[in-house]
């Protein structure tokens, strides 16, 4: 046996990787965690979820301040000190990454900074050093997709570049109207950029409920964000004065930009660790197939998070990490649910889980819908909220919830009740009879259920 040996080696220290490593250590395993970054936390904590939410909070503060006149509150022109804002964002990331270091030390998880590649189903090369293991977990995440045919230019950014907050471009084009693109549009529009979003599909936030997306789109356009859907960028020219994006489809013409963000999705990093050397199957998209217990086709090796395909979300990776650690440690565990929440932290937020109305229709699943408009929510209006909607999809016979979509302030937080209800097989009666505090935004979930049952008195 090699001097460098571990019971369990976790490749990747993102939300899935560190959750897996820490859970396995709690179960008594000797765990080593390998990641090429100087700090723990992966993309999510360092250059993704956390820094983006810090900037989105700053954007919300800016918007609140600018619209203060409606409430008789005037603060004059809003100015932004980019250096201070960047430093605040970085300090939050630093606080959290240092916290992870402390958690790893407390659990005696060894962290190695390096790049790992499999050499067999029981061995790895980590920057030239040979390691052996009883079991391994692949949790190396994903990377932004780069569009082919674009020129090499410092003004063309991916999501990581955008979160560095290098500058506030006067004109910013965002190619891709998914969650990442819309969040970046929210941030930079508040900071003062004239933002244009170009989405290939027929709606922004593809896959989300169309009625809810229409509310979000109207809110973004009210903040002077231009949105082109059903539109493809066919050519990008980089001149000294500007980038020129040539478009066809829903919008025919050109868009001038001082910077452009590519936000067209992410690609699994599965192939980077040479899984084939261990006999692990990987498809043409670099995705590693796993079962509900996160096992690959090789008994000693598991895979979790973005490398296992969509949905590429941190909270899915975390739950998979717990499952892999428990199964590897001899416990029975599985992630056998497709109720993985999706949240766009835009203004307003858009959140959904389970079936949308369109998905239920496409799959021929019997269903009905019930919704409650936030224009009738006292808490929403008294908090300065705009248009919003809580929408439930349910079975017409059993009244069990099948899906939920919420658009409005703190929608991501409110969705948790709906996810729990669906996981527990709750009915409309269960939701409506649960007493919701008044006035709260959470009432809108109860009101939507009451509306379906014909017991609503608030409309």
VOPAGU-2260 file (C-alpha; in pm, 1 decimal, decimal comma):
REM VOPAGU-2260
SITE   aa  ch    i         X         Y         Z
SITE  UNK   A    0       0,0       0,0       0,0
SITE  UNK   A    1     121,8     351,7     -84,3
SITE  UNK   A    2     236,2     574,0     198,1
SITE  UNK   A    3     -17,4     820,8      63,2
SITE  UNK   A    4    -343,4     641,8     135,1
SITE  UNK   A    5    -690,8     741,4     247,4
SITE  UNK   A    6   -1012,2     558,4     320,3
SITE  UNK   A    7   -1197,1     813,4     110,9
SITE  UNK   A    8   -1059,3    1074,6    -127,9
SITE  UNK   A    9   -1294,6    1349,8    -242,4
SITE  UNK   A   10   -1195,0    1529,0    -561,5
SITE  UNK   A   11   -1332,6    1879,7    -535,1
SITE  UNK   A   12   -1403,8    2110,9    -242,2
SITE  UNK   A   13   -1723,1    2278,5    -359,5
SITE  UNK   A   14   -2063,1    2248,9    -187,0
SITE  UNK   A   15   -2090,4    1883,3    -284,0
SITE  UNK   A   16   -1728,6    1795,0    -215,1
SITE  UNK   A   17   -1690,8    1948,7     128,0
SITE  UNK   A   18   -2037,5    1830,4     235,0
SITE  UNK   A   19   -1936,0    1478,1     136,5
SITE  UNK   A   20   -1596,1    1498,9     305,3
SITE  UNK   A   21   -1736,2    1640,9     628,9
SITE  UNK   A   22   -2023,0    1389,9     646,0
SITE  UNK   A   23   -1785,1    1098,3     584,6
SITE  UNK   A   24   -1549,9    1227,6     855,3
SITE  UNK   A   25   -1844,5    1252,6    1094,1
SITE  UNK   A   26   -1907,3     884,3    1020,1
SITE  UNK   A   27   -1553,2     796,5    1123,9
SITE  UNK   A   28   -1377,2     781,9     787,7
SITE  UNK   A   29   -1021,2     894,8     714,9
SITE  UNK   A   30   -1088,3    1159,1     449,5
SITE  UNK   A   31    -866,1    1353,7     210,0
SITE  UNK   A   32   -1010,5    1639,2       2,6
SITE  UNK   A   33    -830,1    1760,0    -311,9
SITE  UNK   A   34    -893,2    2087,0    -494,3
SITE  UNK   A   35    -675,1    2310,5    -715,8
SITE  UNK   A   36    -797,3    2635,8    -558,6
SITE  UNK   A   37    -614,2    2815,4    -281,0
SITE  UNK   A   38    -939,5    2830,5     -86,5
SITE  UNK   A   39   -1214,2    2579,4     -17,7
SITE  UNK   A   40   -1570,0    2623,4    -140,3
SITE  UNK   A   41   -1537,3    2562,6    -513,3
SITE  UNK   A   42   -1697,4    2780,7    -778,8
SITE  UNK   A   43   -2009,5    2843,6    -570,3
SITE  UNK   A   44   -1844,7    3007,9    -273,8
SITE  UNK   A   45   -1547,4    3169,4    -449,1
SITE  UNK   A   46   -1674,7    3289,1    -786,9
SITE  UNK   A   47   -2042,4    3194,0    -807,8
SITE  UNK   A   48   -2335,9    3173,2    -569,7
SITE  UNK   A   49   -2200,6    3376,7    -279,2
SITE  UNK   A   50   -2029,3    3670,6    -454,2
SITE  UNK   A   51   -2322,2    3702,4    -693,9
SITE  UNK   A   52   -2567,0    3723,6    -403,7
SITE  UNK   A   53   -2354,0    3990,8    -239,1
SITE  UNK   A   54   -2368,4    4198,7    -556,3
SITE  UNK   A   55   -2740,4    4130,7    -595,7
SITE  UNK   A   56   -2794,8    4263,8    -243,1
SITE  UNK   A   57   -2602,9    4577,8    -336,4
SITE  UNK   A   58   -2819,8    4610,0    -647,8
SITE  UNK   A   59   -3133,4    4584,0    -433,5
SITE  UNK   A   60   -3007,7    4858,3    -201,2
SITE  UNK   A   61   -2941,3    5081,6    -502,9
SITE  UNK   A   62   -3289,4    5021,8    -644,2
SITE  UNK   A   63   -3456,2    5085,6    -308,2
SITE  UNK   A   64   -3266,9    5410,4    -272,6
SITE  UNK   A   65   -3347,9    5529,7    -622,8
SITE  UNK   A   66   -3718,1    5465,5    -573,0
SITE  UNK   A   67   -3728,6    5624,8    -228,8
SITE  UNK   A   68   -3905,8    5935,2    -360,2
SITE  UNK   A   69   -4223,6    5729,4    -393,1
SITE  UNK   A   70   -4219,4    5698,7     -14,6
SITE  UNK   A   71   -4121,1    6056,4      54,0
SITE  UNK   A   72   -3758,8    5959,5     115,1
SITE  UNK   A   73   -3499,6    6149,2     -84,2
SITE  UNK   A   74   -3127,5    6075,1     -63,2
SITE  UNK   A   75   -3005,0    6246,2    -376,8
SITE  UNK   A   76   -2799,8    6075,7    -646,6
SITE  UNK   A   77   -2669,3    5729,1    -566,8
SITE  UNK   A   78   -2296,8    5680,7    -612,1
SITE  UNK   A   79   -2112,2    5350,4    -611,6
SITE  UNK   A   80   -1753,6    5304,6    -494,1
SITE  UNK   A   81   -1650,6    4998,0    -692,8
SITE  UNK   A   82   -1341,5    4934,7    -482,8
SITE  UNK   A   83   -1542,4    4928,9    -160,0
SITE  UNK   A   84   -1816,2    4715,3    -310,7
SITE  UNK   A   85   -1560,7    4470,1    -447,1
SITE  UNK   A   86   -1383,8    4459,9    -110,4
SITE  UNK   A   87   -1711,4    4391,8      71,9
SITE  UNK   A   88   -1791,4    4105,9    -164,7
SITE  UNK   A   89   -1444,6    3960,3    -121,4
SITE  UNK   A   90   -1458,9    3989,9     258,3
SITE  UNK   A   91   -1779,5    3783,8     268,0
SITE  UNK   A   92   -1617,4    3515,7      54,3
SITE  UNK   A   93   -1306,7    3519,8     273,7
SITE  UNK   A   94   -1511,4    3485,0     592,0
SITE  UNK   A   95   -1692,4    3181,0     456,7
SITE  UNK   A   96   -1385,0    3011,4     309,5
SITE  UNK   A   97   -1198,1    3052,6     638,4
SITE  UNK   A   98   -1498,7    2900,4     811,0
SITE  UNK   A   99   -1466,3    2592,9     590,5
SITE  UNK   A  100   -1100,5    2558,7     681,5
SITE  UNK   A  101   -1200,3    2553,5    1047,0
SITE  UNK   A  102   -1468,1    2292,7     986,1
SITE  UNK   A  103   -1220,5    2071,7     798,3
SITE  UNK   A  104    -961,6    2095,0    1075,7
SITE  UNK   A  105   -1217,6    2017,5    1343,1
SITE  UNK   A  106   -1311,8    1700,8    1157,3
SITE  UNK   A  107    -949,3    1611,8    1078,8
SITE  UNK   A  108   -1017,0    1621,0     704,5
SITE  UNK   A  109    -688,0    1663,0     520,6
SITE  UNK   A  110    -705,5    1925,3     245,9
SITE  UNK   A  111    -460,4    1908,3     -43,0
SITE  UNK   A  112    -424,0    2184,6    -297,4
SITE  UNK   A  113    -361,8    2012,9    -626,3
SITE  UNK   A  114    -495,7    1855,8    -942,2
SITE  UNK   A  115    -586,8    1488,2    -930,6
SITE  UNK   A  116    -616,2    1229,9   -1205,8
SITE  UNK   A  117    -707,7     865,2   -1178,7
SITE  UNK   A  118    -445,5     605,7   -1260,8
SITE  UNK   A  119    -665,4     306,8   -1170,1
SITE  UNK   A  120    -984,2     228,1    -981,8
SITE  UNK   A  121    -784,6     242,5    -657,3
SITE  UNK   A  122    -519,5     505,2    -727,3
SITE  UNK   A  123    -465,1     868,4    -821,0
SITE  UNK   A  124    -188,2    1100,4    -926,6
SITE  UNK   A  125    -202,7    1431,5    -738,9
SITE  UNK   A  126      47,7    1670,3    -895,5
SITE  UNK   A  127     303,9    1395,0    -938,5
SITE  UNK   A  128     242,2    1217,3    -608,6
SITE  UNK   A  129      88,7     870,8    -607,9
SITE  UNK   A  130    -211,1     814,1    -381,4
SITE  UNK   A  131    -421,7     508,7    -316,1
SITE  UNK   A  132    -772,6     492,1    -176,7
SITE  UNK   A  133   -1043,7     251,5     -73,6
SITE  UNK   A  134   -1310,9     475,7    -223,0
SITE  UNK   A  135   -1320,5     804,3    -413,0
SITE  UNK   A  136   -1582,6    1067,1    -490,6
SITE  UNK   A  137   -1565,3    1280,1    -805,2
SITE  UNK   A  138   -1698,6    1628,8    -725,2
SITE  UNK   A  139   -1503,3    1854,0    -961,0
SITE  UNK   A  140   -1798,1    2061,6   -1076,6
SITE  UNK   A  141   -1838,0    2240,5   -1406,7
SITE  UNK   A  142   -1708,8    2532,0   -1612,1
SITE  UNK   A  143   -1881,0    2799,5   -1821,3
SITE  UNK   A  144   -1956,2    2703,2   -2180,2
SITE  UNK   A  145   -1760,3    2912,0   -2427,1
SITE  UNK   A  146   -1937,6    2998,7   -2750,5
SITE  UNK   A  147   -1745,2    2897,0   -3065,5
SITE  UNK   A  148   -1630,4    3152,2   -3317,3
SITE  UNK   A  149   -1605,9    3445,3   -3077,1
SITE  UNK   A  150   -1286,6    3653,3   -3086,7
SITE  UNK   A  151   -1039,0    3655,1   -2800,4
SITE  UNK   A  152   -1098,3    3985,3   -2624,0
SITE  UNK   A  153   -1077,1    4106,7   -2263,4
SITE  UNK   A  154   -1420,2    4264,9   -2303,1
SITE  UNK   A  155   -1580,6    3923,6   -2349,2
SITE  UNK   A  156   -1653,7    3780,5   -2005,8
SITE  UNK   A  157   -1784,9    3464,0   -1850,6
SITE  UNK   A  158   -1972,4    3467,0   -1519,3
SITE  UNK   A  159   -1648,2    3456,6   -1319,9
SITE  UNK   A  160   -1515,1    3762,6   -1500,3
SITE  UNK   A  161   -1844,6    3945,7   -1447,6
SITE  UNK   A  162   -1830,9    3886,7   -1072,3
SITE  UNK   A  163   -1482,3    4037,6   -1051,2
SITE  UNK   A  164   -1652,4    4374,1   -1095,6
SITE  UNK   A  165   -1367,5    4514,0   -1304,4
SITE  UNK   A  166   -1574,2    4806,0   -1431,7
SITE  UNK   A  167   -1927,1    4919,7   -1504,8
SITE  UNK   A  168   -1956,1    4916,3   -1884,0
SITE  UNK   A  169   -2187,1    5176,5   -2034,9
SITE  UNK   A  170   -2334,1    4913,7   -2267,7
SITE  UNK   A  171   -2340,7    4549,6   -2160,6
SITE  UNK   A  172   -2469,5    4262,0   -2371,1
SITE  UNK   A  173   -2552,9    3931,1   -2202,9
SITE  UNK   A  174   -2587,3    3629,5   -2429,7
SITE  UNK   A  175   -2806,3    3382,1   -2245,7
SITE  UNK   A  176   -3123,3    3459,0   -2053,0
SITE  UNK   A  177   -3103,7    3179,0   -1799,0
SITE  UNK   A  178   -3056,1    3226,3   -1425,9
SITE  UNK   A  179   -2693,2    3341,3   -1445,0
SITE  UNK   A  180   -2756,2    3585,9   -1728,5
SITE  UNK   A  181   -3061,8    3736,9   -1560,5
SITE  UNK   A  182   -2881,7    3777,9   -1229,4
SITE  UNK   A  183   -2595,7    3957,8   -1401,6
SITE  UNK   A  184   -2849,3    4176,8   -1582,3
SITE  UNK   A  185   -3002,3    4264,4   -1245,4
SITE  UNK   A  186   -2665,3    4358,9   -1095,4
SITE  UNK   A  187   -2525,3    4564,8   -1381,7
SITE  UNK   A  188   -2851,3    4743,7   -1461,0
SITE  UNK   A  189   -2859,8    4866,4   -1100,7
SITE  UNK   A  190   -2495,5    4973,1   -1122,7
SITE  UNK   A  191   -2574,0    5186,8   -1426,7
SITE  UNK   A  192   -2505,1    4975,5   -1735,6
SITE  UNK   A  193   -2744,9    4978,2   -2029,5
SITE  UNK   A  194   -2806,4    4604,0   -2043,6
SITE  UNK   A  195   -2924,3    4396,1   -2337,7
SITE  UNK   A  196   -3011,8    4027,6   -2284,9
SITE  UNK   A  197   -3013,5    3800,0   -2590,7
SITE  UNK   A  198   -3178,9    3459,8   -2542,9
SITE  UNK   A  199   -3196,4    3186,8   -2807,7
SITE  UNK   A  200   -3513,9    3028,4   -2665,8
SITE  UNK   A  201   -3859,5    3186,0   -2691,4
SITE  UNK   A  202   -3857,5    3303,7   -2329,6
SITE  UNK   A  203   -3603,9    3404,3   -2069,0
SITE  UNK   A  204   -3560,8    3157,9   -1780,6
SITE  UNK   A  205   -3636,3    2864,7   -2012,1
SITE  UNK   A  206   -3829,7    2589,7   -1838,1
SITE  UNK   A  207   -3995,1    2818,2   -1584,5
SITE  UNK   A  208   -4366,0    2901,6   -1583,9
SITE  UNK   A  209   -4444,9    3141,8   -1867,6
SITE  UNK   A  210   -4692,0    3352,3   -1666,3
SITE  UNK   A  211   -4438,6    3406,8   -1388,9
SITE  UNK   A  212   -4158,7    3476,9   -1636,9
SITE  UNK   A  213   -4371,9    3748,1   -1798,8
SITE  UNK   A  214   -4385,4    3928,3   -1461,8
SITE  UNK   A  215   -4008,1    3906,9   -1423,2
SITE  UNK   A  216   -3950,2    4024,8   -1779,6
SITE  UNK   A  217   -4174,0    4329,1   -1729,8
SITE  UNK   A  218   -3986,1    4417,4   -1411,2
SITE  UNK   A  219   -3647,7    4393,0   -1583,7
SITE  UNK   A  220   -3767,7    4602,8   -1876,6
SITE  UNK   A  221   -3895,1    4862,9   -1630,3
SITE  UNK   A  222   -3534,0    4890,5   -1510,7
SITE  UNK   A  223   -3430,5    4967,7   -1872,5
SITE  UNK   A  224   -3306,5    4615,6   -1954,9
SITE  UNK   A  225   -3363,0    4531,3   -2322,3
SITE  UNK   A  226   -3457,5    4167,1   -2381,1
SITE  UNK   A  227   -3451,0    3983,6   -2714,6
SITE  UNK   A  228   -3587,3    3628,0   -2715,5
SITE  UNK   A  229   -3587,7    3373,4   -2996,5
SITE  UNK   A  230   -3265,5    3540,7   -3107,2
SITE  UNK   A  231   -2927,5    3397,2   -3203,1
SITE  UNK   A  232   -2593,5    3578,3   -3211,3
SITE  UNK   A  233   -2439,2    3481,7   -3545,7
SITE  UNK   A  234   -2128,0    3697,9   -3542,1
SITE  UNK   A  235   -1919,2    3900,0   -3297,9
SITE  UNK   A  236   -1676,9    4166,7   -3416,5
SITE  UNK   A  237   -1428,1    4323,2   -3177,4
SITE  UNK   A  238   -1321,9    4674,3   -3276,8
SITE  UNK   A  239   -1131,7    4923,2   -3065,3
SITE  UNK   A  240   -1441,0    5131,5   -2994,2
SITE  UNK   A  241   -1691,6    4852,9   -2925,8
SITE  UNK   A  242   -1801,7    4493,8   -2964,2
SITE  UNK   A  243   -2064,9    4439,7   -3233,0
SITE  UNK   A  244   -2301,8    4144,4   -3199,8
SITE  UNK   A  245   -2494,0    4049,8   -3512,1
SITE  UNK   A  246   -2829,0    3886,9   -3434,5
SITE  UNK   A  247   -3097,2    3700,4   -3623,6
SITE  UNK   A  248   -3435,8    3556,2   -3532,9
SITE  UNK   A  249   -3668,7    3744,9   -3300,2
SITE  UNK   A  250   -3438,2    4045,2   -3334,9
SITE  UNK   A  251   -3263,4    4112,2   -3663,7
SITE  UNK   A  252   -2979,3    4357,9   -3642,3
SITE  UNK   A  253   -2671,3    4447,8   -3443,5
SITE  UNK   A  254   -2606,2    4532,5   -3080,8
SITE  UNK   A  255   -2313,3    4752,0   -2979,9
SITE  UNK   A  256   -2151,2    4675,6   -2644,8
SITE  UNK   A  257   -1856,3    4784,6   -2433,9
SITE  UNK   A  258   -1853,6    4437,4   -2274,1
SITE  UNK   A  259   -2037,5    4110,8   -2332,2
SITE  UNK   A  260   -2107,3    3821,0   -2098,4
SITE  UNK   A  261   -2137,9    3466,3   -2227,1
SITE  UNK   A  262   -2400,5    3303,0   -2003,3
SITE  UNK   A  263   -2517,4    3006,1   -2207,5
SITE  UNK   A  264   -2473,1    2734,3   -1948,4
SITE  UNK   A  265   -2206,1    2517,7   -1793,5
SITE  UNK   A  266   -2023,0    2199,7   -1891,5
SITE  UNK   A  267   -1924,1    1913,3   -1664,3
SITE  UNK   A  268   -1556,9    1889,0   -1565,5
SITE  UNK   A  269   -1583,6    1510,5   -1534,7
SITE  UNK   A  270   -1325,2    1433,0   -1802,9
SITE  UNK   A  271   -1059,0    1647,3   -1634,4
SITE  UNK   A  272    -983,6    1380,0   -1373,9
SITE  UNK   A  273    -931,1    1108,5   -1639,7
SITE  UNK   A  274   -1212,1     883,0   -1516,3
SITE  UNK   A  275   -1149,4     640,9   -1801,3
SITE  UNK   A  276    -824,6     532,7   -1637,1
SITE  UNK   A  277   -1035,0     401,6   -1350,5
SITE  UNK   A  278   -1289,8     243,0   -1581,6
SITE  UNK   A  279   -1554,4     504,5   -1498,7
SITE  UNK   A  280   -1802,7     569,3   -1776,6
SITE  UNK   A  281   -1830,9     926,9   -1903,2
SITE  UNK   A  282   -2043,4    1050,7   -2192,0
SITE  UNK   A  283   -1962,7    1285,9   -2479,8
SITE  UNK   A  284   -2066,5    1585,8   -2267,5
SITE  UNK   A  285   -1819,9    1489,0   -1994,6
SITE  UNK   A  286   -2109,0    1383,1   -1767,5
SITE  UNK   A  287   -2062,0    1083,5   -1538,9
SITE  UNK   A  288   -2379,0     871,3   -1500,8
SITE  UNK   A  289   -2468,5     765,2   -1145,5
SITE  UNK   A  290   -2751,5     583,3    -973,4
SITE  UNK   A  291   -2967,5     722,6    -689,6
SITE  UNK   A  292   -2690,8     633,6    -444,0
SITE  UNK   A  293   -2437,9     834,5    -649,9
SITE  UNK   A  294   -2245,5     523,3    -753,0
SITE  UNK   A  295   -2070,5     517,0   -1089,1
SITE  UNK   A  296   -2028,1     192,6   -1281,7
SITE  UNK   A  297   -1713,9     129,7   -1071,9
SITE  UNK   A  298   -1796,1       5,9    -721,7
SITE  UNK   A  299   -1519,8     202,5    -548,6
SITE  UNK   A  300   -1596,7     537,7    -711,3
SITE  UNK   A  301   -1887,6     779,1    -664,3
SITE  UNK   A  302   -1972,9    1103,3    -842,9
SITE  UNK   A  303   -2179,4    1399,9    -725,6
SITE  UNK   A  304   -2280,9    1750,3    -829,1
SITE  UNK   A  305   -2241,7    1910,4   -1169,5
SITE  UNK   A  306   -2034,1    1622,0   -1309,0
SITE  UNK   A  307   -2351,3    1407,3   -1291,3
SITE  UNK   A  308   -2550,5    1642,6   -1514,5
SITE  UNK   A  309   -2853,5    1866,4   -1472,6
SITE  UNK   A  310   -2974,6    2034,7   -1270,8
SITE  UNK   A  311   -2632,8    2185,1   -1197,5
SITE  UNK   A  312   -2723,8    2340,2    -863,1
SITE  UNK   A  313   -2526,5    2366,8    -540,5
SITE  UNK   A  314   -2804,5    2236,0    -317,2
SITE  UNK   A  315   -2840,8    1923,4    -530,0
SITE  UNK   A  316   -2465,7    1866,6    -500,8
SITE  UNK   A  317   -2480,6    1903,8    -122,1
SITE  UNK   A  318   -2753,8    1643,0     -88,3
SITE  UNK   A  319   -2570,1    1409,2    -323,7
SITE  UNK   A  320   -2256,3    1461,6    -114,4
SITE  UNK   A  321   -2434,3    1344,1     198,1
SITE  UNK   A  322   -2574,1    1042,8      13,0
SITE  UNK   A  323   -2234,5     941,0    -128,9
SITE  UNK   A  324   -2065,4     973,4     211,0
SITE  UNK   A  325   -2330,1     763,9     381,5
SITE  UNK   A  326   -2340,7     492,6     115,6
SITE  UNK   A  327   -1960,8     476,2     105,4
SITE  UNK   A  328   -1966,4     432,9     483,9
SITE  UNK   A  329   -2206,6     140,4     471,6
SITE  UNK   A  330   -2536,6     318,3     525,1
SITE  UNK   A  331   -2847,6     301,1     308,8
SITE  UNK   A  332   -2911,9     636,1     138,5
SITE  UNK   A  333   -3038,0     771,8    -193,0
SITE  UNK   A  334   -3142,6    1095,4    -357,7
SITE  UNK   A  335   -3458,0     970,2    -524,5
SITE  UNK   A  336   -3644,6    1297,4    -571,6
SITE  UNK   A  337   -3669,9    1530,0    -867,6
SITE  UNK   A  338   -3794,8    1810,8    -643,2
SITE  UNK   A  339   -3481,2    2021,1    -681,3
SITE  UNK   A  340   -3571,6    2391,1    -639,4
SITE  UNK   A  341   -3453,7    2644,2    -896,2
SITE  UNK   A  342   -3417,0    3009,4    -798,7
SITE  UNK   A  343   -3323,5    3317,4    -999,6
SITE  UNK   A  344   -3218,4    3584,6    -747,8
SITE  UNK   A  345   -3340,0    3862,6    -971,3
SITE  UNK   A  346   -3568,4    4153,7    -883,6
SITE  UNK   A  347   -3823,6    4012,1    -833,5
SITE  UNK   A  348   -3696,8    3664,2    -752,4
SITE  UNK   A  349   -3828,0    3371,6    -955,5
SITE  UNK   A  350   -3843,2    3028,3    -791,3
SITE  UNK   A  351   -3996,0    2698,4    -890,4
SITE  UNK   A  352   -3997,9    2325,5    -810,6
SITE  UNK   A  353   -4190,2    2022,8    -931,0
SITE  UNK   A  354   -4408,9    2044,4   -1239,6
SITE  UNK   A  355   -4493,4    2364,6   -1417,7
SITE  UNK   A  356   -4830,8    2399,3   -1584,2
SITE  UNK   A  357   -4670,5    2351,2   -1926,4
SITE  UNK   A  358   -4479,7    2040,1   -1818,6
SITE  UNK   A  359   -4791,8    1878,5   -1674,0
SITE  UNK   A  360   -4975,6    1948,7   -1999,7
SITE  UNK   A  361   -4692,1    1814,9   -2217,8
SITE  UNK   A  362   -4671,0    1493,5   -2014,1
SITE  UNK   A  363   -5043,7    1438,0   -2013,2
SITE  UNK   A  364   -5064,1    1451,8   -1635,3
SITE  UNK   A  365   -5411,6    1544,2   -1505,4
SITE  UNK   A  366   -5380,7    1872,4   -1320,5
SITE  UNK   A  367   -5536,2    2200,1   -1222,6
SITE  UNK   A  368   -5376,8    2528,6   -1124,1
SITE  UNK   A  369   -5446,4    2783,5    -855,7
SITE  UNK   A  370   -5274,6    3117,9    -817,1
SITE  UNK   A  371   -5274,3    3424,5    -598,4
SITE  UNK   A  372   -5164,6    3764,4    -734,9
SITE  UNK   A  373   -4934,9    3963,1    -510,3
SITE  UNK   A  374   -5124,4    4279,5    -592,5
SITE  UNK   A  375   -5370,2    4153,8    -328,4
SITE  UNK   A  376   -5099,3    4090,2     -67,2
SITE  UNK   A  377   -5088,7    4352,9     204,8
SITE  UNK   A  378   -4737,5    4256,4     305,7
SITE  UNK   A  379   -4611,1    4284,8     -50,8
SITE  UNK   A  380   -4762,7    4627,4    -114,0
SITE  UNK   A  381   -4665,1    4769,9     224,5
SITE  UNK   A  382   -4306,5    4656,1     166,2
SITE  UNK   A  383   -4276,3    4831,8    -166,9
SITE  UNK   A  384   -4320,5    4516,9    -370,8
SITE  UNK   A  385   -4445,4    4519,9    -728,1
SITE  UNK   A  386   -4618,8    4257,0    -934,5
SITE  UNK   A  387   -4583,9    3898,4    -816,3
SITE  UNK   A  388   -4755,8    3562,8    -828,5
SITE  UNK   A  389   -4781,8    3240,1    -629,5
SITE  UNK   A  390   -4895,5    2953,9    -851,4
SITE  UNK   A  391   -4968,2    2594,3    -753,2
SITE  UNK   A  392   -5012,9    2292,2    -978,8
SITE  UNK   A  393   -5216,3    2016,0    -815,8
SITE  UNK   A  394   -5390,2    1685,8    -881,3
SITE  UNK   A  395   -5763,8    1743,2    -935,9
SITE  UNK   A  396   -5860,5    1416,6    -760,2
SITE  UNK   A  397   -5624,2    1388,8    -460,9
SITE  UNK   A  398   -5549,4    1762,3    -430,0
SITE  UNK   A  399   -5181,0    1676,0    -378,8
SITE  UNK   A  400   -4936,6    1945,6    -487,0
SITE  UNK   A  401   -4746,4    1862,8    -805,1
SITE  UNK   A  402   -4553,6    2185,6    -855,8
SITE  UNK   A  403   -4514,2    2543,4    -745,7
SITE  UNK   A  404   -4384,8    2865,1    -898,9
SITE  UNK   A  405   -4340,8    3191,8    -712,6
SITE  UNK   A  406   -4229,3    3525,8    -851,4
SITE  UNK   A  407   -4179,5    3812,4    -610,0
SITE  UNK   A  408   -3957,7    3932,8    -329,0
SITE  UNK   A  409   -3797,3    3643,9    -135,0
SITE  UNK   A  410   -3959,5    3386,6    -362,7
SITE  UNK   A  411   -3667,0    3151,2    -305,7
SITE  UNK   A  412   -3736,3    3148,9      68,2
SITE  UNK   A  413   -4112,6    3102,9      25,2
SITE  UNK   A  414   -4069,4    2807,5    -208,4
SITE  UNK   A  415   -3938,2    2589,1      75,4
SITE  UNK   A  416   -4288,6    2541,1     216,6
SITE  UNK   A  417   -4410,6    2414,5    -118,7
SITE  UNK   A  418   -4116,7    2175,7    -159,6
SITE  UNK   A  419   -4177,8    2031,3     186,5
SITE  UNK   A  420   -4547,9    1996,5     107,5
SITE  UNK   A  421   -4471,3    1806,0    -211,6
SITE  UNK   A  422   -4211,4    1583,2     -43,0
SITE  UNK   A  423   -4463,9    1491,6     227,4
SITE  UNK   A  424   -4752,3    1438,8     -13,1
SITE  UNK   A  425   -4946,7    1728,4     134,8
SITE  UNK   A  426   -5280,2    1833,3      -9,3
SITE  UNK   A  427   -5434,5    2172,4     -71,7
SITE  UNK   A  428   -5630,8    2122,5     249,9
SITE  UNK   A  429   -5307,7    2068,8     445,4
SITE  UNK   A  430   -5156,0    2387,8     307,6
SITE  UNK   A  431   -5468,1    2599,7     351,5
SITE  UNK   A  432   -5534,2    2484,4     707,9
SITE  UNK   A  433   -5177,2    2558,2     819,8
SITE  UNK   A  434   -5201,7    2897,7     990,1
SITE  UNK   A  435   -4980,2    3150,7     812,9
SITE  UNK   A  436   -4883,9    3466,1    1001,3
SITE  UNK   A  437   -5043,6    3790,7     883,4
SITE  UNK   A  438   -4926,2    3998,9     715,2
SITE  UNK   A  439   -4658,2    3788,3     546,7
SITE  UNK   A  440   -4562,6    3691,9     196,2
SITE  UNK   A  441   -4597,1    3328,3     300,9
SITE  UNK   A  442   -4972,7    3385,8     318,0
SITE  UNK   A  443   -4978,4    3385,3     -60,3
SITE  UNK   A  444   -4910,2    3011,0     -58,8
SITE  UNK   A  445   -5203,1    2948,2     174,9
SITE  UNK   A  446   -5422,5    3189,5     -21,6
SITE  UNK   A  447   -5348,2    3007,0    -349,6
SITE  UNK   A  448   -5454,7    2678,9    -187,8
SITE  UNK   A  449   -5769,3    2842,0     -45,2
SITE  UNK   A  450   -5853,0    2981,7    -386,7
SITE  UNK   A  451   -5841,9    2632,8    -535,2
SITE  UNK   A  452   -6071,0    2503,5    -258,5
SITE  UNK   A  453   -6314,5    2793,1    -288,5
SITE  UNK   A  454   -6254,2    2913,1      68,0
SITE  UNK   A  455   -6051,6    3228,2      -8,1
SITE  UNK   A  456   -6192,1    3546,8     142,6
SITE  UNK   A  457   -5901,3    3777,5      50,8
SITE  UNK   A  458   -6006,5    3817,2    -311,1
